[in-house]
Amino acid sequence: MGKRGRKGHTKRIAVPKAVPVHDKKETFWIANTRPGSHSKKKSMPLVVLLREVLGVAETSGEVKTILNERKVLIDGIPRTDHRSPVGFMDIVSLPLADEHYRITVRNGRLFPEKIEKEQAAVKLLKVTGKRTDGGNKIVLGLHDGRNMVGDNNVKAGDTVEYLLEEKKMGKVHKFEKGAKCIITDGKHSGTVVTLEEIFPSETGRPAEALVSSGDGNESFRTLAGYLFVVGE
């Protein structure tokens, strides 16, 4: 029987592109994310964020000590598992250092963007679908796996502001012409653009969108599903 490898780990050289590991030959193994709010391909383990990206610890042991002391919050909730998945638009807070980050994407890799404490109270969530429950309430499916009661004015593709402390929906940013979006995948990943036009899906082809760059001098097409509305 062949070797099964280390439990809870994967070969460092085989980590998904989204994981911001710059030297894949530094060590042989790296922690896997546990199943959770984000897919393995679109998330990184909390230990990687703290140790290799933010540099708040040098070893996995130091990370575990920090987490056991409940000093790291994701979306306002203390996390104690070093393999907790961290993904796009998650809010990561280090209260003792008074530092807060929104996980965004840059050049195809997850990237922690430093934000102010007030901004850390709101998480942006993309609506991926909606349904009606048994009580005829509209339930929104969101990109991080959670569900939220909404209304018929909110459509798939829209972005809702989720107020973390109050645990309720705030402002809605519509997926429509003029919306400010970030491209989450593909060769333009991380680019902030303005939505100009949406082309509905056709047989065998997904919906596309025409977008323009921030200065308006360049326009190009991308898959509509790659767009995440971040404002008007």
Helices and strands as residue ranges (DSSP letters): E 9-11, G 12-14, E 29-31, G 40-42, E 43-45, H 46-48, I 49-53, H 60-68, E 73-74, E 77-78, E 85-87, E 91-94, G 95-97, E 99-106, E 109-115, G 119-121, E 122-132, E 138-142, E 147-150, E 159-163, E 168-173, E 180-183, E 192-199, E 208-213, E 219-223, G 224-226, E 227-231
